[in-house]
């Protein structure tokens, strides 16, 4: 026991160390349980308060480019790639 520390200081420090360790263990347990619950929720449960989402989006649109437009697009992509 250090000569400059009273018994109350040593007891207080021991108490703080024990509380810190208990807090850390409790936090680790809560986080692991939260991860397990999140994994279960992601596996198949949905939020009942939210409306169901559409399974398919709008139809895709596509446009045929002329050879000149394709060349201009290729030049643009090269310019954007060179800026990096």
C-alpha positions in Angstrom: 0.0 0.0 0.0 1.5 3.4 -1.0 2.3 5.6 2.0 0.7 8.7 0.4 -2.7 7.1 -0.3 -5.3 6.6 2.3 -7.5 3.4 2.5 -10.5 5.4 1.2 -8.6 6.4 -1.9 -7.5 2.9 -2.5 -11.1 1.6 -2.0 -12.5 4.3 -4.2 -10.0 3.4 -7.0 -10.8 -0.3 -6.6 -14.6 0.5 -6.8 -14.1 2.6 -9.9 -12.1 -0.2 -11.6 -14.8 -2.8 -10.8 -17.6 -0.5 -12.1 -15.6 0.1 -15.3 -15.1 -3.6 -15.9 -18.7 -4.4 -15.2 -19.8 -1.6 -17.5 -17.5 -2.9 -20.3 -18.9 -6.4 -19.9 -22.5 -5.2 -19.9 -21.8 -3.1 -23.0 -20.2 -6.0 -24.8 -23.2 -8.2 -24.0 -25.7 -5.6 -25.1 -23.9 -5.1 -28.4 -23.7 -8.8 -29.1 -27.4 -9.3 -28.4 -28.2 -6.3 -30.7 -26.2 -7.9 -33.5 -28.1 -11.2 -33.1 -31.4 -9.4 -33.1 -30.4 -7.4 -36.2 -29.4 -10.5 -38.0 -32.7 -12.2 -37.2 -34.6 -9.1 -38.3 -32.8 -8.9 -41.6 -33.4 -12.5 -42.2 -37.1 -12.2 -42.8 -39.0 -9.8 -40.7 -40.3 -6.6 -42.1 -41.5 -3.4 -40.5 -45.3 -3.6 -40.3 -45.8 0.2 -40.1 -44.1 0.8 -43.5 -46.0 0.1 -46.8 -44.8 -2.7 -48.9 -42.3 -1.8 -51.6 -42.8 -2.6 -55.2 -40.9 -5.6 -56.3 -40.1 -4.3 -59.8 -39.2 -0.8 -60.9 -40.3 1.1 -64.0 -39.3 -0.4 -67.3 -35.7 0.4 -68.4 -35.3 2.8 -71.1 -32.6 2.4 -73.7 -31.6 4.5 -76.7 -29.4 3.5 -79.6 -26.5 5.8 -80.1 -25.2 6.8 -83.4 -21.5 6.1 -84.1 -20.7 9.8 -83.7 -22.5 9.9 -80.3 -20.6 6.7 -79.2 -17.3 8.3 -80.2 -18.2 11.5 -78.3 -19.1 9.5 -75.2 -15.9 7.6 -75.4 -13.9 10.9 -75.5 -15.9 12.2 -72.5 -15.2 9.0 -70.5 -11.5 9.3 -71.4 -11.4 12.9 -70.3 -13.1 12.1 -67.0 -10.8 9.2 -66.4 -7.7 11.3 -67.0 -8.7 13.9 -64.4 -8.3 11.4 -61.6 
